[in-house]
């Protein structure tokens, strides 16, 4: 599919480039032709207005051959009255080809292999109607234009081949992000299907077991019901996360910006997780020392960001571990930091942890989750025009540092 699209883009781009090249070549040729013939046309018009008739000014051996204008007087029978063509003139016998077809304006005439620019007018005399024609040889100008035409044709041909090659290359480069997006979408659909199928399979299995014991009491089937309830909650959380990411991709979620104190939001998160941490044999601490850190942003999303980071730290911190939160500000930004002394993240995995459905292999069996939390956290940071950095020394400390500008659009 992508190869076919690449060739289609190459063809389209090449056609556009070739058309533009043809237009440019025609414009160059027309401009050069106009400039070359401007002096020739001007000299013919000047003679017509001021100097005719030019009797006696045509050397017999150079008539109509040299670069200077010549004059011809045609009789009523379209025969040359003067000058007399001698046998040395290469145009002898081809005089009829010189007779003008356009009067009082410049035209191009050709006699044999010679090219001329001509301007003629008719006069009534006692001998009848005669034609006065001023003519100038333009073989050198024509040769120059022919060389220019050859250069433009060869250049256009080479340019077209280069355009096709460049178009193919650029089409490939243009399709790289599209292909990457397509692969991500395919992987997203595959992973989402897998993550949804797992709790659905558990729910179906436990439900069928319940149907096999229709007379059993709720107390007897409490374990199965509890498992179904847990899987439903897990499925609901997964669907909500998928919906959030889908809406973020299509820009359907608008920020509800308000002013609030970021340090108070950190305080609330710590209070929310204190009992949970104590129950799990862990500690959560707030190292924020500054007060009244005013921030403008979507308070609900910032709260969600902190929950994701703290939940992630709790998940990968062993019993007795410590999770610390802090909030500080600089002249232009605020900094949120969540640290833990859990198992850490291998260096080669850090760049991947914000990918959707990505989970470190060692954690898949030990911890529940679909691998969407950090993707959502990254999105929240991005829509607030901030950055998120991860530093980890496995077994010692892992730090997520979020920097948010004080003024974001």
Buried (B, 14 or more C-beta within 10 A) or exposed (E): EEEEBBEEBBBEBBBEBBEEBBEEBEEBBEEBBEEBBEEBBEBBBEBBEEEBBBEEEBEEEBBBBEEEBBBBBBBEEEEBBBBEBEEEBEBEEBBEEBBBEEBEBBEEBEBEEBBBBBBBBEEEEEEEEBBBBBBBBBEEBBEBBEEBBEEBEEEBEEBBEEBBEBBBEBBBEBBEEEBEEEEEEEBBEEBBEEBBEBBEEBBEEBEEBBEEEEEEEEEEBEEBBEBBEBBBEBBEBBEEBBEBBEEBEEEEBEBEBEEBBBBBBBBEBBEBBBEEBEEBEBBBBBEBEEEEBEBBBBBEBBBBBBBBBBEBBBBBBEEEBBBBBBBBBEEEBBBBBBBBBBBBBEEEBBEEBBBBBBBBEEBEEEEEBBBBBBBBBBBBBEBBBBBBEBBBEEEEBBBBBBBBBBEBE
